[in-house]
């Protein structure tokens, strides 16, 4: 991914979600963006929380999406089908969630699609 596309994605996410940081460890790696204050709908806590997105093969593939390992629902359980992933020197929580992927090229819409998981499913 070219640097101007990386900058465009980070700027769009920062504008939509309050803040976004390019945390990519080296230029040859896929873009890694941390959203430090992503709002989740109740009953998910903590909210806001941190999220990590990894943009491999964008826009042909949807980005990977991870949340802070501490996020739980009303039953104190993580999102369904969770798994741990080690990125940027720490453990993040991934989860499976299917949603249509029409080759969307708006990074804000894609993150919103991931967050929809917290609206449609409860723990």
N, C-alpha and C positions, 0 to 999 in steps of 0.2 A: 504494500500500500504506500502510495506517495505521501510525502510529508504534508502537502496541502490538504489532502483528504483526511489525514489524521487530525489535523488542526480543525477542520470543518466539523468532524464528528464530536470532538471534545467541546468545541464552542457551542454546538447545538445542544448537547447534553447538559452543559453547565447552565445554559439559559433556561432550559426546561425544568431542571431538577435542583436548581439553586447553586450547585457546584459540581465540578467534574475535574479530575486530575489525570493526565497522561502518566501512567506508572510503568510504561514499557521499559524493560531493563536494557534493551539494546535495539538499535534501528532495524535489525534484520528479523526481529521477532514480531508476531502480530501485535496490533495495538491492544494495550491493556488499559482500561479506563476505570478508575474508582469513582463511585458516586458516594460521597461521604455522608449525605443526609437524605437518603431516599425515604419518602413517606410511604408507609404501608397502611392499608385499611385495618380497622379493628376487626377482630380481637388480636391481631398479630403484634407482638412486641419483641424487642423495643422498636419504637417508631418515633422519630426517624431512625434508620439503620444504615449500615454501609452495604454497598453492592459492588461487585466487580464484573465487568463485561470484557470479554476477549473476542476480538474481531478478526477471526481467521477467515480468509476467502470471502470477505465482504465485497459486494452485496450478494454474491451467489449463495451464501449460506448465512443463516441467522447467527448472531453472536452467541457465545456461551454466556451464561448468566449465573452468578453466584451471590449469595447473601452472607452476611455476618453469621458466624456459627452460633450465635446466641439467640437467633430469631426462633420464636415458638408461638403457637396458637393458644386458644383458650384452655386446652387440655395439657398445656406445657409440652406439647410434642412439636417436632419440627414439621415442615411441609412433608406431604406424603412422598414416598419413594426417594428419601434423601441419600446423598452420598457425600463423602468428604473429598475435597480436591486441594492439593497443595500448590499454591501460586504465590509468587512474590514474597516468599519466606514465611507464609502462614497458611493455616487451614481455613478454607472457605466451605460453605455448604452449597452443594448443587442439588437439584431435584429434577425429576422428569416432569415435563408438562408439554402436552401436545397442543399446538395451535397452528392454523393454516400459515404456510410460508409461501406467499406468492412472489417472492423475490423483492419484497419491500425494500426501498432504498432510503427510507427516512429513519435515521437512528433513534430518534425520539419515539416514534410509533413502535419500533421494535421493542424498546425497553418497556413501554407501556403495555405491550402485549404480554411480556413476561410477568409484569406486575399483576396483570389480570388474574393470574393463578391465585393470588391472595384474596381475590374477590369471589371467585367461583368455587373454591374449595376451602374448607375449614379443617383444622386439625382435630 
